[in-house]
């Protein structure tokens, strides 16, 4: 899987602990090695993870290696991003987006 620098990897086994029980809001990117848009999103996620450190946790999960979580959250196309707060999904986004747009969308969630 194309790993974004500064972005933690989660699995079916660690998803509940790392995402659902996190004290911080968590942005989860559902990704795969074969997905060109996912690779392009990597640097954007790295930048967001660095910029929002301490306020937002950013993680990736490989859809091929972790089908249980992918199916459980209804992910049908990638890159897909879900934002979780308090163990509940509060925002869903699909597709590639530039850093500024992603930060703006995340600000809406943070303000809620």
C-alpha positions in Angstrom: 0.0 0.0 0.0 1.3 3.5 -0.8 1.9 4.9 2.7 1.7 8.6 3.3 4.4 10.0 5.5 3.3 10.7 9.0 0.0 8.8 8.5 -0.6 5.8 10.6 -1.7 2.5 9.1 -4.7 0.7 10.6 -6.1 -2.8 10.0 -9.3 -4.8 10.7 -7.6 -5.8 14.0 -6.7 -2.3 15.1 -9.5 -0.2 13.6 -11.7 -0.1 16.7 -8.8 0.8 19.1 -7.1 3.4 16.8 -10.2 5.0 15.2 -13.4 4.3 17.2 -11.9 4.7 20.6 -9.6 7.7 19.7 -9.8 10.8 21.9 -9.2 12.9 18.8 -11.4 13.1 15.6 -9.9 10.6 13.1 -9.7 11.0 9.3 -9.6 7.5 7.7 -8.5 7.1 4.1 -9.6 3.8 2.5 -6.9 3.1 0.0 -5.2 0.5 -2.2 -1.8 0.1 -4.0 -3.5 -0.1 -7.4 -5.4 3.2 -7.0 -3.7 6.1 -8.8 -5.9 8.7 -7.1 -5.0 7.2 -3.7 -1.3 7.6 -4.5 -1.9 11.3 -5.4 -3.8 11.8 -2.2 -0.9 10.6 -0.1 1.1 13.9 0.0 -2.2 15.8 0.8 -2.8 13.5 3.7 0.7 13.9 5.0 0.4 17.7 4.9 -3.0 17.6 6.7 -1.6 15.2 9.3 1.3 17.5 10.0 -0.8 20.6 10.0 -3.5 19.2 12.2 -1.3 17.2 14.6 -2.8 17.2 18.1 -6.3 18.2 16.7 -6.9 15.4 14.2 -5.5 11.9 13.7 -5.0 10.8 10.1 -4.9 7.1 9.3 -5.0 4.9 6.2 -6.5 1.4 5.7 -5.8 -0.9 2.8 -9.1 -2.1 1.4 -7.7 -5.3 -0.1 -6.0 -6.4 3.1 -8.8 -5.3 5.4 -12.1 -6.3 3.8 -14.0 -6.6 7.0 -13.7 -2.9 7.9 -14.2 -1.8 4.3 -17.5 -3.7 4.0 -18.6 -2.7 7.5 -18.4 1.0 6.6 -19.9 0.6 3.2 -16.9 1.8 1.2 -17.6 1.1 -2.5 -15.1 3.3 -4.3 -11.7 4.7 -3.4 -10.1 6.9 -2.3 -12.8 7.3 0.3 -12.4 9.2 3.5 -14.5 9.0 6.6 -14.1 11.3 9.6 -15.0 9.7 13.0 -15.6 11.6 16.2 -16.4 9.7 19.4 -16.6 6.4 17.5 -19.2 7.7 15.0 -18.8 8.7 11.4 -19.5 12.5 11.1 -18.4 13.1 7.5 -17.8 11.1 4.3 -15.8 12.2 1.3 -14.9 10.3 -1.9 -12.2 11.1 -4.5 -9.1 13.2 -4.8 -9.1 16.7 -3.5 -6.4 19.4 -2.9 -5.1 20.1 0.6 -7.0 23.5 0.9 -10.3 21.9 0.0 -9.8 19.0 2.4 -8.8 21.4 5.2 -12.0 23.4 4.5 -14.2 20.3 4.6 -12.5 19.2 7.9 -13.0 22.6 9.4 -16.8 22.2 8.9 -16.6 19.0 10.9 -14.4 20.5 13.6 -16.8 23.4 14.1 -19.8 21.1 14.4 
